[in-house]
Amino acid sequence: MNRKPYIAGNWKMNLDRRAAVALAAALREACQAFTDRDVAVFPPFVYLDEVARTLAGSKVRVGAQNMCDAANGAFTGEVSAAMLLDVGATSVILGHSERRQLFGETDEGIGRKVRTALGAGLDVILCVGETLDERNTQATERVVGRQLTKGLEDLTLDQMAKVTVAYEPVWAIGTGLNATPKQASDVHTYLRGLLAGLFSPKVAQATRIQYGGSVKPENARDLLTSPDVDGALVGGAALKPDSFLAIARFR
Ligand code: PGA
């Protein structure tokens, strides 16, 4: 199975309106030629509308970094799937480790968000990843296995066509300390095996698994050409067109 690489930029809580639109405009032009890879950006909520307009009709898709698991109602401060679609987002990142660690998100809650997002018609990037303690105590497979299983609970085989998994070791995020290609590849292969059991071998072969955590132009090629690695979820290096594009052009 030939999986198309998928390179996504998670802008986190960075940039201002002018910088967000300028970055989007630069990517719009540079990505027009891409046919063999998918590219997406995930700006802060308040810039989604303008970034989506800037990228309308281009090769670059736009998504959000989070959303509410409820459809609408009295949820002060939250944003719904329908609202994301309304402003031109077609995708959402769910279960990022910063959401899990800093905002108390649980496996169960993330699973609910995944079901809501897919039910509304959004694509999903589901993030999983172990802490350094968990890696050092040989708990990596148990932790990412639980996060994957709960995050994808109750999905149909068809719904899995709209899901990307991102393996992001917490110790590698924003630290400059990326996983080695072998470390990444081993976990990706493990996750793909789990997907075969949870869904089907066909779904496992078709599902893209991105690596995330200190991906830079200098390490992108080695990481992204490793077995079972199908692209990257990029944080810091996604904030500048040159570094993001260098990663997107890893080969
Ligand atoms: P980083 O972040 O590339 O800055 O390590 C990755 C992420 O959190 O998605």
Residues whose N, C-alpha, C, O or C-beta is under 5 A from the ligand:
A	BS01	PGA	N10 A172 I173 G174 T175 G212 G213 S214 V215 L233 V234 G235 G236 A237
